[in-house]
Amino acid sequence: MNIITPWAPPLTLYNAGRQTVNSRDYVHVVDERKEGPRRVLIKITHHGEGTIYVNEQRFRVPQGHLFMIERPGPYRYCYEGDGEDWSYSFISLYCQSETSLLPYQIAIAPVIDVRARPEIATEIHKLVEAFHKGQQAGLQESLLGYQLYVQCIQASRVRREGGSKAYRLWMMLQREFRKNISIAACAEELGMTHEALSRSFKQEFGQAPSKFLLQLRLRRARRLLEAGDLSLTEIALDCGFHSANYFGRAFKAELGQTPASYRKNPDVMG
């Protein structure tokens, strides 16, 4: 006898709501080391501004923008305003899949401008209303949630395909920081001088590309040091440093202690 399993959409509605916050005590840490159900969280700003960090990279979430993240993951979102309310709506979608729920470009840069896509805000509102009416487990609501998930991914392509050269460099560094990547070579590939691209990058992201590249490498190095499985030489090469000596000097200059000291007591860095 064949048993027919009822079809269900890839994502089902897990939670939805709206909230207004204006206290800096509002901080949520999404720790990728914690176990729990895998979910996609979509949070759209109606008024004011929120902030989300991917590791330590800061992104603003102003009015008409949303962030889209996978839980658990390396994220922290919070309120950093000066008294103006941050008003937002959110939906959370549950998934049983073991594969990644988001494209890499969204995972590392989760904020999406949806001001030109008002239907996205409308559909989030519909899901919030449905959830509060107790319809969170319905097939129709889950289908709407999955459709919204797809629309947000489509909206994220606008920046990727039409982004500035500084943004394209940002993406290149995120992808290739573990390799022997050169800012000068990237500038040549993008058709700019090293100086002009560095200046543009600093204007858009608030720091020099060389500094950003170093932070990416040191952030991964800290994670590997905390894991404690690899030698300092192996960590240096894995993170894009050409030698353990150079890695040690850069680590101490930036973080104030040697890699070996950090490995023994990582809590000192918070």
C-alpha positions as CSV (number, residue, x, y, z in Angstrom):
1,M,0.0,0.0,0.0
2,N,1.4,3.3,-1.0
3,I,1.2,6.1,1.5
4,I,0.8,9.6,0.0
5,T,2.7,12.3,1.9
6,P,0.9,15.6,1.9
7,W,2.8,18.3,0.0
8,A,4.1,21.2,2.0
9,P,6.0,24.3,0.8
10,P,9.8,24.4,1.3
11,L,9.3,27.1,4.0
12,T,6.4,27.4,6.5
13,L,5.4,30.4,8.6
14,Y,6.9,30.1,12.1
15,N,6.2,33.5,13.6
16,A,5.2,37.1,12.6
17,G,4.6,40.4,14.3
18,R,5.4,44.1,14.6
19,Q,7.2,46.0,17.2
20,T,8.5,49.5,18.1
21,V,11.7,49.9,20.2
22,N,13.7,53.0,21.3
23,S,16.1,51.6,23.9
24,R,19.7,50.6,23.3
25,D,19.0,47.6,25.6
26,Y,17.3,46.1,22.5
27,V,20.0,43.7,21.3
28,H,19.5,40.2,19.7
29,V,22.4,37.9,19.1
30,V,21.9,35.1,16.6
31,D,24.7,32.7,17.6
32,E,25.6,30.2,14.8
33,R,27.0,27.8,17.5
34,K,23.6,27.3,19.1
35,E,21.4,24.5,18.0
36,G,17.8,25.1,17.1
37,P,15.3,25.1,14.3
38,R,16.7,26.6,11.1
39,R,14.7,29.7,10.1
40,V,14.8,32.7,7.7
41,L,14.0,36.0,9.5
42,I,12.8,38.9,7.4
43,K,12.5,42.3,9.2
44,I,11.4,45.5,7.5
45,T,11.7,49.0,8.9
46,H,8.6,51.2,8.7
47,H,10.0,54.1,10.7
48,G,13.4,55.0,12.2
49,E,16.4,52.8,11.8
50,G,17.8,49.6,13.1
51,T,21.3,48.1,12.8
52,I,22.5,44.6,12.0
53,Y,26.1,43.3,12.3
54,V,27.4,40.4,10.3
55,N,30.3,39.3,12.5
56,E,31.5,42.9,13.2
57,Q,30.6,44.4,9.8
58,R,27.8,47.1,10.5
59,F,24.8,47.6,8.3
60,R,22.1,50.3,8.7
61,V,18.4,49.2,8.2
62,P,16.6,52.5,7.5
63,Q,13.0,53.1,6.5
64,G,12.0,51.1,3.4
65,H,14.8,48.6,3.9
66,L,14.7,45.1,5.3
67,F,17.3,42.5,6.4
68,M,17.0,38.9,5.6
69,I,19.1,36.4,7.6
70,E,19.3,32.7,8.4
71,R,19.1,31.6,12.0
72,P,21.3,30.4,13.5
73,G,24.1,32.5,12.0
74,P,26.8,35.1,12.7
75,Y,24.4,38.0,13.3
76,R,23.6,40.6,15.9
77,Y,20.8,43.1,15.3
78,C,20.0,46.0,17.6
79,Y,18.8,49.6,18.1
80,E,21.5,52.2,18.1
81,G,19.3,55.3,17.6
82,D,19.2,58.6,19.5
83,G,15.6,58.4,20.7
84,E,13.7,58.1,17.5
85,D,11.6,55.0,17.5
86,W,12.5,52.0,15.3
87,S,9.3,50.5,14.1
88,Y,9.3,47.3,12.1
89,S,7.4,44.2,11.1
90,F,8.9,40.7,10.8
91,I,8.2,37.2,9.7
92,S,10.1,34.0,10.5
93,L,10.0,31.0,8.2
94,Y,10.8,27.5,9.3
95,C,12.8,25.1,7.0
96,Q,13.7,21.4,7.5
97,S,16.3,21.5,4.7
98,E,20.0,21.0,5.7
99,T,21.2,23.2,2.9
100,S,21.8,26.9,3.1
101,L,18.6,29.0,2.9
102,L,20.2,32.2,1.5
103,P,22.6,33.0,-1.3
104,Y,26.0,33.9,-0.1
105,Q,25.7,37.5,-1.2
106,I,22.7,38.0,1.2
107,A,24.3,36.0,4.0
108,I,27.2,38.5,4.1
109,A,25.2,41.6,3.2
110,P,21.7,41.1,4.5
111,V,20.1,44.5,4.0
112,I,17.9,45.0,1.0
113,D,16.4,48.2,-0.3
114,V,12.7,47.4,-1.1
115,R,11.4,51.0,-1.5
116,A,10.7,50.2,-5.2
117,R,8.9,47.0,-4.3
118,P,5.9,48.1,-2.1
119,E,4.2,44.8,-2.6
120,I,6.8,43.2,-0.3
121,A,5.8,45.4,2.6
122,T,2.1,44.7,1.8
123,E,2.7,40.9,1.9
124,I,4.6,41.1,5.1
125,H,1.6,43.0,6.6
126,K,-0.8,40.3,5.3
127,L,1.3,37.6,7.0
128,V,1.5,39.5,10.3
129,E,-2.3,39.9,10.2
130,A,-2.8,36.2,9.4
131,F,-0.5,35.2,12.3
132,H,-2.4,37.2,14.8
133,K,-5.6,35.6,13.6
134,G,-4.2,32.2,14.4
135,Q,-3.6,31.2,10.8
136,Q,0.1,30.6,11.1
137,A,-0.1,26.9,10.2
138,G,-2.2,27.4,7.1
139,L,-1.0,26.3,3.6
140,Q,-2.0,29.6,2.1
141,E,0.1,31.6,4.6
142,S,3.1,29.4,4.2
143,L,2.9,29.7,0.4
144,L,2.7,33.5,0.8
145,G,5.8,33.4,3.1
146,Y,7.7,31.3,0.5
147,Q,6.7,33.7,-2.3
148,L,7.9,36.6,-0.1
149,Y,11.2,34.8,0.5
150,V,11.7,34.6,-3.3
151,Q,10.7,38.2,-3.9
152,C,13.3,39.4,-1.4
153,I,16.1,37.4,-3.0
154,Q,15.0,38.9,-6.4
155,A,15.1,42.4,-4.9
156,S,18.6,41.8,-3.6
157,R,19.9,41.2,-7.1
158,V,19.3,44.9,-8.0
159,R,22.3,46.1,-6.0
160,R,24.5,43.1,-7.0
161,E,23.9,43.7,-10.7
162,G,24.1,47.5,-10.7
163,G,26.3,48.1,-7.7
164,S,29.2,50.5,-7.6
165,K,32.8,49.4,-8.1
166,A,33.5,49.9,-4.4
167,Y,30.6,47.4,-3.7
168,R,32.0,45.0,-6.2
169,L,35.4,45.2,-4.5
170,W,33.6,44.6,-1.2
171,M,32.1,41.4,-2.6
172,M,35.5,40.3,-4.0
173,L,37.2,40.7,-0.7
174,Q,34.4,38.8,1.1
175,R,34.8,35.9,-1.4
176,E,38.6,35.8,-1.7
177,F,40.1,37.1,1.6
178,R,41.6,33.7,2.4
179,K,43.6,33.8,-0.8
180,N,46.6,36.0,-1.8
181,I,44.3,38.8,-3.0
182,S,45.7,42.2,-3.9
183,I,43.8,45.5,-3.8
184,A,45.9,46.8,-6.7
185,A,45.0,43.7,-8.8
186,C,41.3,44.1,-8.0
187,A,41.5,47.8,-9.0
188,E,43.0,46.9,-12.3
189,E,40.3,44.3,-12.9
190,L,37.6,46.9,-12.1
191,G,39.3,49.5,-14.4
192,M,40.3,52.0,-11.7
193,T,43.5,53.1,-10.1
194,H,44.4,51.8,-6.7
195,E,44.0,55.2,-5.1
196,A,40.7,56.0,-6.7
197,L,39.1,52.7,-5.8
198,S,40.4,53.0,-2.2
199,R,39.0,56.5,-1.9
200,S,35.6,55.3,-3.3
201,F,35.6,52.3,-1.0
202,K,36.3,54.4,2.1
203,Q,33.5,56.9,1.2
204,E,31.0,54.0,0.8
205,F,32.1,51.7,3.7
206,G,33.9,54.0,6.1
207,Q,37.3,52.4,6.0
208,A,40.1,51.6,3.6
209,P,39.8,48.3,1.7
210,S,43.2,47.1,3.1
211,K,41.8,47.6,6.6
212,F,38.6,45.8,5.7
213,L,40.6,42.9,4.3
214,L,42.7,42.7,7.4
215,Q,39.6,42.6,9.6
216,L,38.1,39.7,7.5
217,R,41.3,37.7,8.0
218,L,41.6,38.4,11.7
219,R,38.0,37.6,12.3
220,R,38.4,34.2,10.8
221,A,41.7,33.7,12.7
222,R,40.0,34.4,16.0
223,R,37.4,31.7,15.2
224,L,40.1,29.2,14.4
225,L,42.1,30.1,17.5
226,E,39.0,29.6,19.6
227,A,38.4,26.2,18.0
228,G,42.0,25.2,19.0
229,D,42.5,22.5,16.3
230,L,45.1,24.1,14.0
231,S,48.7,25.3,14.5
232,L,49.5,29.0,14.2
233,T,51.1,28.4,10.8
234,E,48.1,26.5,9.6
235,I,45.8,29.3,10.8
236,A,47.9,32.0,9.2
237,L,47.9,30.3,5.8
238,D,44.2,29.5,6.0
239,C,43.4,33.2,6.7
240,G,45.4,34.6,3.8
241,F,48.6,35.6,5.7
242,H,51.8,34.5,4.0
243,S,53.6,33.5,7.2
244,A,53.0,32.8,10.9
245,N,55.3,35.7,11.8
246,Y,53.4,38.2,9.7
247,F,50.1,36.8,11.1
248,G,51.4,37.2,14.7
249,R,52.6,40.8,14.1
250,A,49.3,41.8,12.5
251,F,47.2,40.1,15.2
252,K,49.1,41.8,18.0
253,A,49.1,45.3,16.3
254,E,45.4,45.1,15.8
255,L,44.1,43.3,18.9
256,G,46.8,44.0,21.5
257,Q,47.9,40.5,22.2
258,T,49.6,37.6,20.5
259,P,47.6,34.8,18.8
260,A,48.9,32.3,21.4
261,S,47.7,34.5,24.3
262,Y,44.3,34.9,22.6
263,R,44.0,31.2,22.2
264,K,44.5,30.7,26.0
265,N,42.0,33.3,27.0
266,P,39.7,34.5,24.2
267,D,37.2,35.9,26.6
268,V,39.5,38.8,27.3
269,M,38.5,40.2,23.9
270,G,34.8,39.9,24.7
